[in-house]
């Protein structure tokens, strides 16, 4: 192992299993901000809980639809919108999301 690779290995650290499973990866570089950028749509949207958003989604049959509401929560693979008309929750699979408008 050459000297440059040894130095790079020393600068790396490991996240806890819970942090690694959140989509940020298991290895990070020490000395740099670990949370400098959200690594997934879910991580990014967590900063907008309580705000009104419009989500565009594609169904498995290829149809497109949009839902509007207050972002109630963001999970690992879903987000929940509180409908303004009914007050109920609408759950949306993050894999189906094609666009988000934050208002």
N, C-alpha and C positions, 0 to 999 in steps of 0.2 A: 504494500500500500504506500503510495507516494505521500509526500508531506502535505500537499494541497488537500487530498482526500481526508487525511487525518484531521486537519484543521476544520474542514467542513463538518465532519462527524461530531467533533467536540461542540460545535455551535448549534447542533440540533438538539431538540428536546422532544419529549413525548407527552401528549395530552392524556387525560384520564379516559377510560373507555366510554364514559357518558359524553364527553366532549367530542371524541372521535366519531361516535355514532350520530352526532347531530349534523354531520355532513362536512365538517371542517377538516377532516383528515387526522391521522394519528401523529404525524410528525410536523413540527414547526421549527422555524429558525429562531434561536434565542437572541434577544436583544431587539427584535422587531415587534411591532404591535401585532398581537395575535388576532385581534378583532378589527383589522383595518378595513375590511370589506366583507359584506355578507356573501356567503358562498352559494346561497340558493335563494330561490324566489321566496320560500317560506321565511328564511332568516330576514330577508329584506322587508317583507310585509309585517313582521312582528313590530316594527317601529311605527306602524300606522293603525294599530288597534284603536278602535273608537272613531275612526274617520270614515267618511262616506266614500265608497269605491264602486266602480263598475267593472265586472269581470266578464270577459269574453271566453267562451269555452266551446270545444268541439266534442260532440258525442261520438261513440264508436261507429255509428252509422254514417258519419260524415256531416251531420247537421250542426250548424253553428247557432249558439244562443248567448244572450247576455243577461246577467243578473246584477241588480243594483241594490245596495243596502249598506248598513254600517258594519264594518269589519269587527266581528265579535271576538274571534280567536283564530289562531293559526296553529295547526298541529304539524306533525311530521310530514304527512302526505295529504292534508286537507286544509281548507279554510272554511270558516263559518261566517255567513252574513246574516244580520238581523234585518228582516224585511220591514220596510217602512209602512207598507200597507197592512200586513197581518201581524207584525210583531214576532212572528215565528223565525226559527233558524233555518237557513238554507245551507246545506253542506256541499262543498264543491271539491272534487278531487284535483289536487294540484297538477297531476299529470295531464289533465284535460284543459288546463288554463292556457290560453293563447295570447291574452293581453289583459292588462290591468290599468284602469284609469283611476287615479287618486284625486279626489276633489275636496 
